[in-house]
Amino acid sequence: MGQTTDSVVIVGAGSAGWLTALALDTFCPFLKIRLIRPSRGAAIGVGESTQPDFVELLQAARIDLRAFYETCEATMKCGIFYRDWNEVGKHYWHPFSDLSLGEQFGPANLSANYTVAHHYQQMILRRRGSHARYYKSVHSSYEPCVKNKQVAPEAAVAFHVDAHKITEFLQRHLTRVEVLEADDLDVQVEDGRIASIVLDGTRTISADLYVDCSGFARAIHKHVAAPDILPYEANVNRAVAAQVPYLDIEKEITPYTGAHAHEHGWTWSIPLRSRVGSGYVYHGDFCTADQAESNFREYWGAQRMRDVEVKHIAFDSASLRNPWVENVIAIGLSAGFVEPLEATGLNWTITSVQLLCQSLAARYYDRDTSAKYNFNILGYVYDVQDFIDAHYKLSERRDSEFWRYITAREYPERLAHRLAMYAVEMPTNRNRIKATPWAFSELSWLDILNGYNFRYEKVDVDPRLMEVSDALLEKIAAREPHGIHPLKCSPRPDARGPQILLDQQTGQPRVSNY
Ligand SMILES: Cc1cc2nc3c(=O)[nH]c(=O)nc-3n(C[C@H](O)[C@H](O)[C@H](O)COP(=O)(O)OP(=O)(O)OC[C@H]3O[C@@H](n4cnc5c(N)ncnc54)[C@H](O)[C@@H]3O)c2cc1C
């Protein structure tokens, strides 16, 4: 099987369908792109916390970031703030930071294998530091974001966005994409490949490649393969979600996504410009839908929630081992999902479609192309699964049946091996248990593991590196923390690179004052 590639049909008009169209339009301008949208049946409507790659894709597509920001009710996201995950009353911070931002100090990213974050963990062993002081000592975003709820310019690299408005905006922007409306798709299969799709019994279309973005329905992929699902035990599988009004936006808005752990699961809070996107995530074996809804309403307060409608969502943590089969590739929820924690859904879609664009650059694909794609995505999926599992496995919480089960249950051997290796060597770019592309950096692992008081053994480090690291930590400690109120900033119109903020009071780009 070899296929020249001039045309693509995307089925589904949720975030995955439109982001796939955006990336293909941007990176594969030679393609004829058609997108099938049902007249009924909405997109899932969640997926509002993004990662930096989302903004980078908008930038690559030359979208006016400020227009997007305003139209999509966006706010800046500097990271994720975790409450009560390890113990009730304790918190941890997972910011967007690669520590190379500290270059103004000198060689902050001393080597990819020993950053100031690694160094601070070694100081904990030498009783010169503590897990509680790690975030403040290592991340300049901690003080402004967590303590003052202000946007730290150096970490403001992603957005919170209104999920429905993203798709509306992209549809208006992507004028080259032909949109076909159809409710009944009759998929014609010949020799294990899609030959064509008949739309509403009237019009027949065909393409060189079909992208299944139909969400959990997996409407196209299922015609070419029985689902080969990666073995994975989900920690949570249901959510109650709602658009929660602010009582006092000035006080309540945060520059981060909140992830607050509870007895039966956790609540996400995604602050937008006019409301908070929120949901209570739980496992159906430990909590009923009624209980979850009542806990969720209680969390936000009966008064505030009086007129708020909630949506109950059952989600599937099933990921396809081979999302690309013959001339069909599943992208988005149809390819896989773990859970809302760490906002990996849109990142997964963007990672997939970027890899697809690279695969199609030669305007030709065959079984080797799809095999390579599937192999690479597998590395990404394992990384997502391990990273999310670590949040549950390592917790000290035992205060409910849910936490007792989730902390005692079996996790993949891969994760156990990874944690044992990290304890001895620390997470570095040498000991990744992952193929490229991967999902989370070594620094992300350090940030999360610190939240669980994870202890590393002493590692051999050149004493000069230790000295430079000490000096860097002193400089971080001496800095003046600064931030901007979340409602008083927006992206620079010419934004490029990680620093995308504009202070609306001064009209000047704000950069880190490390
Ligand atoms: C509870 C929850 C919270 C989440 N939170 C986040 C988050 O904060 N950040 C993040 O990055 N991700 C998050 N995600 C994931 C995120 O929602 C998805 O990655 C994203 O919305 C993409 O969804 P999709 O387009 O694949 O599917 P959908 O939004 O379900 O869209 C599917 C589309 O296919 C159409 N369709 C369905 N069946 C057919 C058919 N038979 N024929 C034709 N068309 C069809 C539908 O009408 C729709 O247009 C979350 C997911 C869940 C479940």
The ligand as a Gaussian input file, in Angstrom:
#p B3LYP/6-31G(d) Opt

LIG

0 1
 C      -14.287000      15.783000      31.427000
 C      -13.231000      16.194000      30.436000
 C      -12.440000      17.320000      30.680000
 C      -11.430000      17.679000      29.777000
 N      -10.622000      18.744000      30.037000
 C       -9.607000      19.037000      29.206000
 C       -8.748000      20.147000      29.428000
 O       -8.905000      20.908000      30.368000
 N       -7.754000      20.368000      28.538000
 C       -7.566000      19.592000      27.448000
 O       -6.624000      19.828000      26.691000
 N       -8.388000      18.564000      27.186000
 C       -9.399000      18.278000      28.020000
 N      -10.246000      17.260000      27.727000
 C      -10.125000      16.596000      26.429000
 C      -10.794000      17.507000      25.381000
 O      -12.131000      17.747000      25.739000
 C      -10.709000      16.913000      24.011000
 O       -9.381000      16.577000      23.720000
 C      -11.167000      17.889000      22.962000
 O      -12.382000      18.464000      23.300000
 C      -11.262000      17.242000      21.613000
 O      -12.432000      16.487000      21.516000
 P      -12.801000      15.847000      20.107000
 O      -12.894000      16.924000      19.111000
 O      -11.901000      14.708000      19.869000
 O      -14.240000      15.230000      20.400000
 P      -15.677000      15.956000      20.486000
 O      -15.586000      17.294000      21.098000
 O      -16.563000      14.943000      21.122000
 O      -16.082000      16.164000      18.986000
 C      -16.499000      15.087000      18.175000
 C      -17.152000      15.631000      16.928000
 O      -17.489000      14.519000      16.096000
 C      -18.863000      14.584000      15.753000
 N      -19.356000      13.220000      15.588000
 C      -19.577000      12.304000      16.543000
 N      -20.066000      11.174000      15.977000
 C      -20.129000      11.377000      14.656000
 C      -20.544000      10.606000      13.546000
 N      -21.025000       9.368000      13.692000
 N      -20.462000      11.153000      12.329000
 C      -19.985000      12.416000      12.170000
 N      -19.579000      13.195000      13.167000
 C      -19.657000      12.690000      14.401000
 C      -19.507000      15.340000      16.923000
 O      -20.747000      15.892000      16.569000
 C      -18.446000      16.398000      17.161000
 O      -18.536000      17.441000      16.214000
 C      -11.245000      16.902000      28.605000
 C      -12.073000      15.803000      28.349000
 C      -13.046000      15.442000      29.248000
 C      -13.895000      14.243000      28.956000

